Every structure is written in C-alpha cells, then in structure tokens.
Amino acid sequence: MSKPFSQACENNKAVILEVIRRYFDAGSTVLEIGSYTAQHIQFFAEHLARVSWQPTEIESNMALLQAGLEGCASNNILPPMTLEVQMNPWPVKAVDNIFSANTLHIMAEQFVVEFIRGVGEVLRPGGYLCVYGPFKYAGRYTSDSNARFQEWLQLQDPVSGIRDFELVNDLAKKAGMGLVDDHAMPANNQLLAWVKKG
C-alpha cells in the first residue's frame, strides 16, 4: 500500500496543534481515537515531543494506519492498536488525555454513545478529551457549507451525520466530564475540550 494522504489533515493539523498544546502536558500519554492516515499524530508527536502518543483505528482501517506510520522515526509514538468504540471494555488502560478528529460524524449515533462511554471509563481524573470536527448547535448548522456536508454524509451512509453539540455534551456530563472550552476553528469546525472530574 502506498503512503496514504489526507488533504484535510494537512490543512488543519497546525491549527489543531495550537489548541491541544494547552491541554496535553509534557510527560502525559494521549490516546488518539481514529488515527486514519497518521498525519495528525506524526505532526503532533514531532511538535510535542515530550508527550507519548497512542494511535488507534478500527480493524478495517488498520492497514491504512500502518501504511501511514511506515518509516516514522518518532520514538514517542506507541505501536498502533485496534480500537472499536463498541468494545467493552476498551483494550487500553487508564490514559492521561484523549484526542479525536473528524470521527463523530462518520459513525452511527449509537457509536457516539459508546465513544463517550469508553472515554469516561479510561480517561484519568483531570485528563482532557479534545474532539475536533463539525457540530450543530440547537439543531442548527454553523454554516451553509456544513448543511451541504450533512447532505453528502447522508448519501454516503445514512447513519452518519453532524452531531448535536448538546447531545455530545450531555453524554460527556453523564460520563463524568465537564466542558472547559469550545474553540471555533477554520472551515466551520469546532474543537471541544472536556476535563474528567476527580
């Protein structure tokens, strides 16, 4: 397999880094859910060299992730592992922080529930969950382009779709997390940050 590439990852990795560096302290381990082409995790590992990074993907995407990591020399990226959000329990021990980009809108809503459930179980008290992607607020899209993106998503897979912020935030609350920041990002995306309460 040739080295995979995502233009979206290339476009947003620097702006995401500027936000997440506020939450991921030196000496911590970050679990990335949905590492995809590994472009994000390699860029973050290079610029946050004192943070350890755990890449994960669903079983059907593991070959893609492994191809993306091929030739990677970063010693702060751990071996990739398979993680399906519906696993119970997840195949990871307690982690300091969790990051995920562009995942919630491509999974079924029931898996969003499982995503937050799993995060609540493995995230250490005081740890941060940072999620990047598009969201709706009070049932409304933040832009016309996001409304068109929703239509495209539904054509690809009827169970996918831009999630309501209120739904995800309510799930996070029930899992013991409190919202600390909602960052407006380029291309009509958000970066939401929750902290696990002690």
FENSULHU-V778000 format. One record per residue. N is the residue number from 1. RES is the residue in one small letter. PSI is psi as a letter, one per 20 degrees, with the letter a starting at -180 (* if undefined). NEAR is the number of other C-alpha atoms within 8 Angstrom. Layout:
[[N/RES/PSI/NEAR] [N/RES/PSI/NEAR]]
This chain:
[[1/m/p/4] [2/s/r/4] [3/k/p/7] [4/p/q/8] [5/f/p/7] [6/s/p/8] [7/q/h/6] [8/a/g/6] [9/c/g/9] [10/e/h/9] [11/n/h/7] [12/n/i/9] [13/k/h/12] [14/a/g/7] [15/v/h/8] [16/i/g/10] [17/l/g/9] [18/e/h/8] [19/v/g/8] [20/i/h/9] [21/r/i/9] [22/r/h/7] [23/y/h/7] [24/f/o/11] [25/d/q/8] [26/a/p/7] [27/g/i/7] [28/s/r/11] [29/t/p/11] [30/v/p/14] [31/l/o/12] [32/e/p/13] [33/i/o/12] [34/g/m/11] [35/s/i/14] [36/y/d/10] [37/t/i/13] [38/a/j/11] [39/q/g/14] [40/h/g/11] [41/i/h/12] [42/q/h/12] [43/f/g/9] [44/f/g/11] [45/a/h/14] [46/e/g/8] [47/h/i/6] [48/l/m/9] [49/a/i/9] [50/r/j/8] [51/v/p/14] [52/s/q/13] [53/w/p/13] [54/q/o/13] [55/p/q/16] [56/t/q/13] [57/e/r/16] [58/i/q/10] [59/e/g/8] [60/s/i/5] [61/n/j/9] [62/m/h/10] [63/a/h/7] [64/l/g/11] [65/l/g/14] [66/q/h/9] [67/a/h/12] [68/g/h/13] [69/l/i/10] [70/e/p/7] [71/g/i/4] [72/c/p/6] [73/a/j/4] [74/s/p/8] [75/n/j/5] [76/n/j/10] [77/i/p/12] [78/l/r/9] [79/p/p/6] [80/p/q/10] [81/m/q/8] [82/t/p/9] [83/l/o/12] [84/e/p/9] [85/v/h/9] [86/q/i/7] [87/m/q/8] [88/n/o/5] [89/p/r/5] [90/w/q/10] [91/p/k/6] [92/v/q/6] [93/k/a/5] [94/a/p/8] [95/v/q/13] [96/d/g/12] [97/n/r/14] [98/i/p/15] [99/f/q/11] [100/s/p/12] [101/a/p/9] [102/n/l/10] [103/t/h/9] [104/l/h/10] [105/h/i/12] [106/i/j/10] [107/m/q/11] [108/a/q/11] [109/e/h/9] [110/q/h/6] [111/f/h/10] [112/v/g/11] [113/v/g/9] [114/e/h/10] [115/f/g/10] [116/i/h/12] [117/r/g/10] [118/g/g/12] [119/v/g/11] [120/g/h/12] [121/e/h/8] [122/v/i/11] [123/l/p/15] [124/r/q/10] [125/p/p/8] [126/g/i/9] [127/g/q/12] [128/y/q/14] [129/l/p/14] [130/c/p/12] [131/v/p/11] [132/y/p/12] [133/g/a/12] [134/p/q/12] [135/f/q/12] [136/k/q/12] [137/y/p/10] [138/a/k/7] [139/g/j/6] [140/r/q/6] [141/y/q/10] [142/t/i/9] [143/s/r/7] [144/d/h/7] [145/s/h/6] [146/n/h/11] [147/a/g/9] [148/r/h/8] [149/f/h/8] [150/q/g/10] [151/e/g/8] [152/w/g/8] [153/l/g/12] [154/q/h/11] [155/l/h/7] [156/q/g/6] [157/d/o/7] [158/p/h/8] [159/v/i/9] [160/s/r/12] [161/g/q/12] [162/i/p/10] [163/r/q/12] [164/d/p/11] [165/f/g/10] [166/e/h/8] [167/l/g/8] [168/v/g/11] [169/n/h/9] [170/d/g/8] [171/l/g/11] [172/a/g/13] [173/k/g/9] [174/k/h/7] [175/a/j/11] [176/g/k/9] [177/m/q/12] [178/g/p/10] [179/l/p/10] [180/v/h/8] [181/d/q/8] [182/d/o/9] [183/h/p/7] [184/a/p/8] [185/m/r/9] [186/p/r/6] [187/a/k/4] [188/n/k/10] [189/n/r/11] [190/q/q/12] [191/l/o/14] [192/l/p/13] [193/a/p/12] [194/w/q/13] [195/v/p/13] [196/k/p/15] [197/k/q/8] [198/g/*/4]]
